[in-house]
Amino acid sequence: MQTYQLTVNGKAQEISADPETPLLSILRHRFGLSGPRFGCGAGECGACRVLIDGRSMPSCDTPIWAVAGKQIVTVEGLGSKDDPHPLQKAIIAEQAMQCGYCISGILMTAAALLRHTPRPSELQVREALDRNLCRCGAHNRIVRAVLRASEELSA
């Protein structure tokens, strides 16, 4: 066991864990955050994606030692019920989710995209979200929602 310093959703945290413990396990089981979800366990489906220093990264196969001292943002830190992020508002407005299992990871990937590319093209959105799987088939609505959010953020 080692002790690690993290900042999760703006709050400094100290955690003791085995160095190889996946970040997803820490977020869900130690910090009680339910946004990042376990999907494939291999960083391929996108359900567990979070922002690590502003980049969308899978948390299921990222060991805790790799995020020591870094800024981690989960969907819980993106916006709130009273003050939703423009992406969250756009997802709702476009009715761009069905079961909701994938959407937190998609939101985090889209947030990273819009941070680095404020006015992406439809192709850029599709390429950015390529590693996020949605089994409900809401991809077209999700893409429209990201483009809608980019307009609001750029206004």
C-alpha positions, 0 to 999 in steps of 0.5 A: 500500500502506498499513499497518493494525492489526487484532486477529484472534482476540485477536491484534494484527496489522499488515498492509500492503495495498492499502486496497480489499483484501477482509478475506476475502483478508487472513484467508485468504491472509495469516493462513492462516485457512480458516474464512471461505469465499468464496461469492458475493463480494458479501456475500449468501451468508453463507459469509464472515461474521466478527464485527467489533466483535461484529457479524456482517459479510461479509468478502468485500466489506469492504475492509481500510481499514474494519476498521483498529483493530477486533476481528475474530473468525473461527470459529477464534477462537470456540472450539477442538477442546478447548474448543468454544463452546456453538454449536459443541457444539450444531451437532454435537449437532443434526447441523446441518451436512452439507457444512460450507461455510456453517457457519462463517458461520452460527456467526458470525451466531448468535454475534452474535445470542446476544451481543445477544439471549441468549434469542432466539425461533425467529423471531428466529433465523430472521430473523438467519440469513436472509442465510446460505445453506445449500444442503444444507437443514439450516436447521431443524437449525441453528435448533434448534442455535442455540436449544439453545446459547442455553439453555446460555449462559443457564443 
